[in-house]
């Protein structure tokens, strides 16, 4: 290490600065590379993996809108016609959303038992709410309420 003593201090500092710059550049490039990979992973996660969660959230909102429409039609027979119009739109929206959810979750073509039971319960609920609205239109609000609380709630909240 005798040659180090022969080098001037200015050159020693310059070499030290170059080594520091090279080290910072290496850390920056490595960090940028891994940030890019993380960004791609997050994009893939949000575009592919979290779509089913989004559909489930939308499904819950639409189901609550349907429930409100049914209850409004049940309480006020004059609202029943308006509720039926709104229900038709909401049911179409629900079924479209459910079809998209099923397409995402059954990419391998296998449909789970829970999904099958949801579809059965949805059909049951649809039948019940149509009967409830028909009873409400006839002025049989108490019968409509009993039917809804007995069968509609069971199918809706299962």
HELIX and SHEET records of a PDB file:
HELIX    1   1 UNK A    2  UNK A    6  1                                   5    
HELIX    2   2 UNK A    9  UNK A   44  1                                  36    
HELIX    3   3 UNK A   45  UNK A   49  3                                   5    
HELIX    4   4 UNK A   51  UNK A   75  1                                  25    
HELIX    5   5 UNK A   77  UNK A   79  5                                   3    
HELIX    6   6 UNK A   80  UNK A  105  1                                  26    
HELIX    7   7 UNK A  113  UNK A  137  1                                  25    
HELIX    8   8 UNK A  141  UNK A  147  1                                   7    
HELIX    9   9 UNK A  148  UNK A  152  3                                   5    
HELIX   10  10 UNK A  153  UNK A  157  1                                   5    
END                                                                             
